[in-house]
Amino acid sequence: QVQLVESGGGLVQPGGSLRLDCAASGFNFRDYDMSWYRQIPGKERVMVALITNDGTFTRYDRSVKGRFTISRDNAQKMAYLRMNSLKPEDTAMYLCYGEHSITHRRLWGQGTQVTVYT
């Protein structure tokens, strides 16, 4: 079964940290560029971080640059998003996204909620 399953979301105070995990199964993970998106109700999904299939290149939205780190473990078929110095405006549903580096086949996870509260 082809799927991406996120975990690691939750409630955190401003300044806190979380690590989101994305577990991949049913496809050749090494062929996919991986990203994390976030979405709040009524708004479009926004990409916050991307990592290429070989892990050699990363890109971040300017709102998270310097605070979030994306990484991957191809042997374990996992992608991660380490989030530090969290702010209330980081509150959103975070979704894992994979896109085949050649065919551009797209895969989405169901998401994990992150809430930064005061």
N, C-alpha and C positions, 0 to 999 in steps of 0.2 A: 504494500500500500504506500503510495507516494504521499508524504506528508511532512510538514514542518510544525513542530510543537514548541511553543514558547513557555517559559517558566521564569520565576524570580521576581515578578512584580510584587507590589505591596504598598503599604503606607510608610512614609518616611518623613522626618522633619527637614526643614530647610537646612542645607549644609551637609546632609547625610549622603550615604552612598547605597547603591544597589548594583547587583550584577544580573543582567538578563541572559538567559540561556535559550538557544534555539537548537533543538534536536532534529536532525534530518533522517529520513528513512525512505527506502523504496526507489532511490535514484542515485546516480553517480555524483555525489556531492562535490567532488573535485572539479567538475566541469562548470560549476555554477558560481558566478559572482553573487555575493550575499550582501544584503542591506538590512538596516533597521529603519522602519518608518514609524511615525506617530500620528495619531488622529484624535481630535477632540470632537464631540458631537456638533454636527452642523458645519464642520470644516472639512476641507480636503486632506487627504493623507500627505504628509511631508516627509521626505527622506532626511534622516538625521545623520546616517553614517553608511558608508559603503566599503567593502573590501573585495578585491579581485579574487578570482578563483585560486590563484597561487599564493595569495596573501602578500604580494609584494607592493601593492598600492592601496592606499586608503583615502577616503575623502569624507569631510564633515560639513554639515550645515554650520554656518558661522555662529548660530545661537548656542551650539554645544561644543565648538572647537576649544580644546584645552581642558574640557571637563569630562568628555565622554571618550572612550576608547573602544573601537571595534577590533575583534580578533577572531580567529578561527583555528580549528584543529581538524584537518582533513582526515586524519586517521580515525578520529572519533566521530566524525560527521557532526561536528558541533560548531555553532557560531555564538559569539558572546558580545554583549555590550556592557562595558563597565561604565557606570555613571557616578561621577563624583560631584561634590558641591551642588547638590540638587536644589532647584528653585521651584517655587509654586508654579511658575509658568511651564515647568517640565511635566506637569500633570497631564496625562494622556493615556490612551491605549497604545501600546507599543507592539508593532507587528514585524515579524521576520519575513523577509522577501528574498527569493532566489530567482536569478535569471541566468539561463544557459549562456555561456560566453560566446557561443557560435550561433545556435538556433534561436536564441532569445525566448525560449520557452519560459513561462513565468509560473512561479509557485508562491502562494501566500500561506502564512500561518493564521491561526485564529486570534492571536493577540493575548497580551497580558497587561493588566491595568497597573499603572504607576500613579500614585497620588502623593503629592508633596504638600503637607498641611502645616499650618501655623497653630 
